[in-house]
Amino acid sequence: MTTGIPSGLGATLGFAPEGTVGTAITTGMRWPQFEKAPFGLTKKVVQSQGLHGGLYEQALRRAYTTRTAKGQVTMDLVDKQRGLLLTHMIGSSATATIEGAGPGYLQTHTPGDSLGLGLTVQIGKPETSGTIQQFTYPGCKVTDWSISAAVDQIGKLDLTFDGW
């Protein structure tokens, strides 16, 4: 937990590549600006229908069978911190090379296979006290994405994630 702005303006979004898919990584996070990130955990609960002649309810009649994380993220399409996302969007393996003698970098992405690629996504949700509760979702894959642009506007990147 960290302390920040006690409103939605204090929300955070971070992501990091996983060495092993499904193993959460919380170091080396990248923290881009974003517009919205409705992300959440869904638990599938099954309820026993067994009959019992007693006057009290049986313990352990409910069980969680699956847990999944899903979310959508909308952010500005700017020139930094998007190479990693592009790698996970199209399954590429690109490395940045310095372009000429200047500070510019060049990344070339060729579509490939996303097998073995996973991201840890961390969403920070601020409370009214200013405390930011971090929710970590390992094993996230980009399942859908789109890039849009309009005249006199900054381009937008929309991503849909499915996680463990």
Secondary structure, 3 states (H helix, E strand, C coil): CEECCCCHHHCEEEEEECCCCCCCCCCCCECCCCCECCEEEEEEEEECCCCCCCCCCCCCCEEEEEEEEEEEEEEECCCCCCHHHHHHHHCCCCCCEECCCCCCEECCCCCCCCCCCCEEEEEEEECCCCEEEEEEEEEEEEEEEEEECCCCCCCEEEEEEEEC
